Amino acid sequence: MGSNPSVLGIPNVAVLANPHGTNSLYMGCAVNLPVGSSAQRIWWANVGGSGGVQYNVNAAGAINVFIHGVASATSASGLFRFGQRNYCELYISSIWIGNSGPPNFTPWAGIVTATAWLNGIQVVTVSTYPNNICFDSSIFTFTDLELNFNPAPQQVGSVYVLDNTGSYDNTQRGDNVVGFLGPSGAGHETGWTPNGAAANWQCVSDNPPDDDTTYVSSSTVGQKDMYTLASVPANIASLTGGVQIVTDVRQDAAGTRQVTPGMSNGSSDDFTGAPVAPTTSYAIYTTPYSSNPFTSSAWALGDLASLQVGPELTN
């Protein structure tokens, strides 16, 4: 994330994909709002442009959680620190009830609960139970998630969005920093052609990307290009979440091409992530790994020392 965005849209997030169960969604971001800011909406799980679930900060520094106009709760004032870094997290849980339960339930009704954390501390929670629980399915499938500011914040970053599935990286993280490690050397595969710099890894080490100034290219299906990564900063003590590969890619030939971002530990490769179908314009794609594919365990900080990442041309 760069600084000063006004809206970050994360489209097509279905909080209740299966209408007969319990589903959870966790999200967090670091925010610095200017001193003197008016009330701000930080997170918005949007339902067709209105309602939904919101994480708000008022001018007094209190955190408010709002659910679809029927439930709301507000923390004590003075918790949000204007002019400083704050870490804002929201948890949304939806429980599909069906037509059972108390008389107030209507057929295919459900309950929504939302909890807000600030700087790793739970500050407020609210539920639509036991009142105002007669929802139809529209509230359970959000049209998008938004980081929504007006005016723009001084800084925002370290964004995550997780569901509660899988064995790892499936719950609230607490105050954390999302870091970036760029290429720092050649990996065990150097099949792509360097353009604009002598070494392959030097063509892709620019941050932000310089697009066609330096890049690697390939027209041969099956070719891979791998890069070792920069060292983890000494002040980082642990790795609490997953690892994500960030790829900036375009194609300059007719027809359909596919690039699959992957990783290696130097002896084994893993290219099980979703392939990318680039267009003729550069775009950034992300490939998340919630666990280490070479150990089948949660990521540990030491795993990054031997990690290599890079693309394979797969079509």
Residue pairs with C-beta under 8 A, 6 or more apart in sequence:
1 8
1 156
1 157
1 158
1 159
2 208
3 154
3 155
3 156
3 157
4 152
4 153
4 154
4 155
4 156
5 147
5 149
5 152
5 156
6 148
6 149
6 150
6 151
6 152
7 146
7 147
7 148
7 149
8 146
8 147
8 156
8 159
9 144
9 145
9 146
10 144
10 145
10 146
10 161
11 143
11 144
12 143
12 144
13 25
13 45
13 142
13 144
13 145
13 161
14 141
14 142
15 23
15 25
15 45
15 92
15 94
15 140
15 141
15 142
16 23
16 94
16 96
16 110
16 137
16 140
16 141
17 23
17 141
19 96
19 108
19 137
19 140
20 96
20 98
21 96
22 93
22 94
22 95
22 96
23 93
23 94
23 140
23 163
23 164
24 91
24 92
24 93
24 94
24 163
24 164
25 45
25 91
25 92
25 93
25 161
25 162
25 163
25 164
26 89
26 90
26 91
26 160
26 161
26 162
26 163
26 164
26 171
26 172
26 173
27 43
27 89
27 90
27 145
27 159
27 160
27 161
27 162
28 87
28 88
28 89
28 90
28 117
28 158
28 159
28 160
28 172
28 173
28 176
29 42
29 43
29 87
29 88
29 147
29 156
29 157
29 158
29 159
29 160
30 85
30 86
30 87
30 88
30 155
30 156
30 157
30 158
30 177
31 42
31 85
31 86
31 87
31 88
31 153
31 155
31 156
32 83
32 84
32 85
32 86
32 153
32 154
32 155
32 156
33 40
33 57
33 80
33 82
33 83
33 86
33 149
33 153
33 154
34 82
34 83
34 151
34 153
34 154
35 82
35 83
36 82
37 57
37 59
37 82
37 151
38 59
39 56
39 57
39 58
39 59
40 56
40 57
40 149
40 150
40 153
41 54
41 55
41 56
41 148
41 149
41 150
42 55
42 56
42 57
42 88
42 90
42 147
42 148
42 149
43 53
43 54
43 55
43 88
43 90
43 145
43 146
43 147
43 148
44 52
44 53
44 54
44 55
44 145
44 146
44 147
44 148
45 52
45 53
45 54
45 90
45 92
45 142
45 145
46 52
46 142
46 143
46 144
46 145
46 146
47 68
47 138
47 139
47 141
47 142
47 143
48 138
48 143
49 143
51 68
51 69
51 139
52 68
52 139
52 142
53 65
53 66
53 67
53 68
53 90
53 92
53 112
53 114
53 142
54 64
54 65
54 66
55 63
55 64
55 65
55 88
55 90
55 114
55 116
56 63
56 64
56 65
56 66
57 63
57 64
57 80
57 88
58 64
58 74
58 77
60 77
60 78
61 77
61 78
61 79
61 80
61 81
61 82
62 74
62 75
62 76
62 77
62 78
62 79
62 80
63 74
63 75
63 79
63 80
63 88
63 116
63 118
63 123
63 124
64 72
64 73
64 74
64 75
64 124
65 72
65 73
65 74
65 90
65 114
65 115
65 116
65 124
65 125
65 126
66 72
67 112
67 114
67 126
67 127
67 128
68 112
68 128
68 135
68 139
70 128
70 131
70 132
71 112
71 126
71 127
71 128
71 131
71 132
72 126
73 124
73 125
73 126
74 124
75 116
75 118
75 123
75 124
76 123
79 118
79 123
80 86
80 118
83 154
85 155
86 118
86 119
87 117
87 118
87 119
87 120
87 158
87 174
87 175
87 176
88 116
88 117
88 118
89 116
89 117
89 118
89 172
89 173
89 174
90 114
90 115
90 116
90 117
91 113
91 114
91 115
91 116
91 117
91 172
92 112
92 113
92 114
93 112
93 113
93 114
94 110
94 111
94 112
94 139
94 140
95 110
95 111
95 112
95 113
96 108
96 110
96 140
97 105
97 108
97 109
97 110
97 111
97 133
98 107
98 108
98 109
99 105
99 106
99 107
99 108
99 109
101 109
102 130
104 130
104 131
104 133
104 134
105 133
105 134
106 134
106 136
108 136
108 137
109 133
109 134
109 135
109 136
110 133
110 135
110 139
110 140
111 127
111 128
111 129
111 133
112 127
112 128
112 135
112 139
112 140
113 125
113 126
113 127
113 128
113 129
114 125
114 126
114 127
115 122
115 124
115 125
115 126
116 122
116 123
116 124
116 125
117 123
117 172
117 174
119 175
120 174
120 175
128 135
145 161
147 156
147 159
149 156
157 178
158 176
158 177
158 178
159 178
160 173
160 176
160 178
160 241
162 169
162 170
162 171
162 173
163 170
164 170
164 171
166 290
166 291
167 290
167 291
167 298
168 242
168 290
168 291
168 298
168 299
169 241
169 242
169 290
169 291
169 298
170 290
173 240
173 241
174 240
176 240
176 241
178 241
179 232
179 233
179 236
180 207
180 246
181 229
181 230
181 231
181 232
181 304
182 205
182 207
182 229
182 230
183 201
183 204
183 205
183 227
183 228
183 229
183 230
183 309
184 201
184 205
184 227
184 228
184 229
184 230
184 231
185 201
185 227
185 228
186 199
186 200
186 201
186 226
186 227
186 228
187 201
187 225
187 226
187 227
187 228
187 264
187 266
187 308
187 309
187 310
188 226
188 264
188 266
188 267
188 308
189 224
189 225
189 226
189 264
189 269
189 310
190 200
190 225
190 226
191 218
191 220
191 223
191 224
191 225
192 200
192 216
192 217
192 218
192 223
192 224
192 225
192 311
192 313
193 216
193 217
193 218
194 200
194 202
194 203
194 216
195 203
195 214
195 215
195 216
195 217
196 203
196 212
196 213
196 214
196 215
197 203
197 214
200 216
200 225
200 227
201 227
201 228
202 214
203 214
203 215
203 216
204 214
204 215
204 216
204 227
205 227
206 213
206 214
209 248
209 282
209 284
211 248
211 250
211 282
216 225
216 311
218 225
218 313
219 253
219 313
220 313
221 313
221 314
221 315
222 312
222 313
222 314
223 312
223 313
224 262
224 269
224 310
224 311
224 312
225 310
225 311
226 264
226 269
226 308
226 309
226 310
227 308
227 309
227 310
228 307
228 308
229 304
229 307
229 308
229 309
231 305
232 301
232 304
232 305
236 301
237 301
238 301
239 299
239 300
239 301
239 303
239 304
241 299
242 288
242 289
242 290
242 291
242 299
243 263
243 288
243 289
243 292
243 299
243 304
243 307
244 286
244 287
244 288
244 289
245 261
245 262
245 263
245 273
245 286
245 287
245 289
245 309
246 284
246 285
246 286
247 259
247 261
247 276
247 284
247 285
247 286
247 287
247 311
248 282
248 283
248 284
248 285
249 259
249 276
249 278
249 282
249 283
249 285
249 311
250 278
250 279
250 280
250 281
250 282
250 283
251 257
251 278
251 279
251 280
252 280
256 277
256 315
257 277
257 278
257 313
257 315
258 275
258 276
258 277
258 313
258 314
258 315
259 275
259 276
259 278
259 311
259 312
259 313
259 314
260 271
260 273
260 274
260 275
260 276
260 311
260 312
260 314
261 271
261 273
261 276
261 285
261 287
261 309
261 310
261 311
262 269
262 270
262 271
262 272
262 273
262 287
262 309
262 310
262 311
262 312
263 269
263 270
263 289
263 293
263 307
263 308
263 309
263 310
264 270
264 307
264 308
264 309
264 310
265 294
265 306
265 307
265 308
266 306
266 308
268 294
270 293
270 294
271 312
271 314
272 293
273 287
273 288
273 289
274 287
275 314
275 315
276 285
289 299
291 297
291 298
291 299
292 298
292 299
292 300
292 303
295 303
